[in-house]
Amino acid sequence: NAQPQAPSSQPAPKPAPATAASAPSSAAAVVSPAGSGAPSTVAAENLAGPLPSVTSPQKETPPSKAEIASGSVASFMPPTSRISDKAHMHPHVRETLETYMNRTPKSKAAIQKNRQYWSDNRNSAGFKLPWKEACYQICLEEAKGGILWDIDGNKYVDIAGSFGVNFLGHSHPAVINEVNRQLAKGFALGAQNELAGEVAKLICEFTGNDRCAFMNSGTEAILMAIRLARLATDKKGVVTFSDSYHGWSDATMVRMSRDKTVPLAPGILNEYTVQLTHDCMESLEWIRRNASTIAAVLIEPIQSRRADLHPRIFLKALRKITEEHGIVLVFDEVVTGFRLHQGGAQRYWNIRADLATYGKACAGGFPVGIVAGKAKFMDGIDGGYWTYGNQSMPKATVTFFAGTFCKHPITMAACYGALKYMKEQGKQLQAHCNLKTERMCTTLNDWLRSVGAPLRLACGGSLFKFHFKGSAMEILWTHLLNRGVYTWEGRTCYMCVQHTEEDIRHIISAVKESVQAMFDSGYMQPTFQPDHDFIQPHETLTPEQVGIFDDGFVDNKCTRHVQPSAAKSARPFDPPVPAVVPVEAHTSSLTLKGPACNGVNAVCPYS
């Protein structure tokens, strides 16, 4: 790794765009740290120039009324880079927002210029009237490895990871080379592309699924999985869990409200979906009682919104109940697939779902959705396997599936490049990325705990998230942007294989400096709270206790065999609960919930 460089307020130089001829080979892009035996991609472009330091806001002179009237000022005026004096806010917030605006005026102008024509919810995400002048997204110009450059020339270490897409890093040579090769051949649609079959074979080899099919997004993959489940079971109901995200379709955009499941937003219809409390015994009992109406149970093995929750025991119990009652279990692995482990959470925890959905990491930055699973369910797309030269034929009943851009040749080339590279590197590629994420979170948590910051980090593989208490931390994200760390309003963060030790040191420094600045200004006060006030506590069981829990729980004898733990509930804002059942290390604390559990009293809208 390169030595740390002195901060500079000058924009960092950008590397020349990579071409097919100049892009380094995938073999040359990876080196192993001395003695580690694990891969760590170090791209020279990542270290091309220092990351920008924080600069003080500069005052600007607005045009006079005479200049505006005379026409000497352009009709389109760039937005102001100052917060209105009428806005009531802490001076520290004002200074931080004005620093952000002074660093990124071109981004702000670009967003405003076409707002009249461009309808995009991210351009108003997090809108607050006092913060209105600073409500805009960064506009990017280039991305390489784990680094981004915006149109103002600012350089950032990227921890947004394109919403989890860029596990290999931006513009990885293994992906670029295959994409360029396909671009040279063309990308006609309609006829089949040979690469699609090769990619399908790799996906099944990695994940252990029998068959797979291609869509354009995770949302489409979830919709297809639900349709296949209804085809196989002749039932309609769908179950999801609290804090989950399964795309933006009506079938999954729901939330809990008292004892009912209601649409998440206006314009959404919910007919057949029930949301239950995640990692909760009563939710499993509800599924057991209503099994005759449930076609599918959807679950994220590790939730993108709850990186601290690792519910292996809950998943094992859920697998047994759904199997016993003829319910299709669907693992939503759009985030965990190919990132947590080469084979996703199913192979990481050795729990086999009926169907699984994938996307993001396996396409190297290109749009893709995948549904995969057991042949008896996947045959509902094409009728099943058959071959030439005999009497075989498609026998399974099929449902409808189509899509103009499904298995697009460019996307298939990107998938092939990404998966081939992962196969060459082996399982240690994911393991090493998981390890460096965990070490970064541990380092920061130790420091945050020592200074009394109301903030902790939790990770699930190379996915990590900030968990905080109070509104004081909302300005943290702007602080990080000002210090050259790119994040986004959803606050789910990701490490990629091309993040270097230098990049990680910069992230750690940026978080520490941001927290310290909030302390120094008086905007935030130290508060020494225990870790379980922020993130899910992990408890340890002996192998004997794990065995008792596994057998006892799924046989509905949990309260007979397992003594309640003294640990605090995973959700401290819930009413007091009867007990918390301890589970094995690095899994969740499965809760025997009381009134707060949307399990026992949940209303089934379609029964």
Secondary structure, 3 states (H helix, E strand, C coil): CCCCCCCECCCCCCCCCCCCCCCCCCCCCEECCCCCCCCEECCHHHHCCCCECCCCCCCCCCCCHHHHHHCCCCCCCCCCCCCCCCCCCCHHHHHHHHHHHHHCHHHHHHHHHCCCCCCCHHHHCCCCHHHHHHCCCCCEEEEEECEEEECCCCEEEECCHHHHCCCCCECCHHHHHHHHHHHHHCCCCCCCCHHHHHHHHHHHHHHCCCEEEEECCHHHHHHHHHHHHHHHHCCCEEEEECCCCCCCCCCCCEEEECCEEEECCCCCCCCCEEEECCCEHHHHHHHHHCHHHEEEEEECCCCCCCCCCCCHHHHHHHHHHHHHCCCEEEEECCCCECCCECCHHHHHHCCCCCEEEEEHHHHCCCCCEEEEECHHHHHHHHCCCCCCCCCCCCCCCCCCCCCCCCCCHHHHHHHHHHHHHHHHHCCHHHHHHHHHHHHHHHHHHHHHHHHCCCEEEEEECCEEEEEECCHHHHHHHHHHHHCCEECCCCCEEECCCCCCHHHHHHHHHHHHHHHHHHHHCCCCCCCCCCHHHCCCCCCCCCHHHHHHHHHHHHCCCHHHHCCCECCCCCCCCCCCCCEECCCCCCCCCCEECCCCCCCCCCCCCCC
